Amino acid sequence: MRILIALGVIALLFIGVIFFVIGLYNKLVKLRNRFKNAFAQIDVQLKRRYDLIPNLVETAKGYLKHERETLEAVIAARNTAQTASNKAAASPDNPNAIQGLIGAETALTGAMGKLFALVESYPDLKANQNMMQLTEELTSTENKIAFARQAYNDSVTAYNTERETFPTVMIAGTFGFQQAELFEVTNPTEREAVKVSF
């Protein structure tokens, strides 16, 4: 009789451990899906920005005929950032894809900064109705990107914290839950958003 009781207790403990592991696993899956969804929100806003940039360049092209190199640099940076964004969107839990996107976005921000510095020296372009409307939309989009990045980073932090705490860390390693990458800029000069002012 004691053996049956002992076996019953062991079986209950075993079942309890299994349910505990399942609970931790499911929590990690929920947190991972949450940060993937948060990245999707960034992706939506980045696509909106990528769609605005060619219109902005096209509007500026007539005024900045002698600045073709800058306009081409903006389009090239936009295309590179869009490609990096597509890679990151396909796998937002891949730290290398996120780092690639961060680098491409940094280059795009620099190119856009040069474009807006040029625009400042062309009063007719600054006063152009299309240019004013596009810059307003771009400013709005930049704000939405900033909010989406914050939500993404909050979700990544919650996921990484759960993933690194005991006993979840044992489950995370066993089932291949990798650390997620924050969407942050490390160079202080790159932290500034594209300045759009007319």
Summary of the structure (lengths in Angstrom):
residues: 198
radius of gyration: 24.1
end to end distance: 86.5
largest distance: 95.2
contacts: 580
relative contact order: 0.15
helix: 83%
strand: 0%
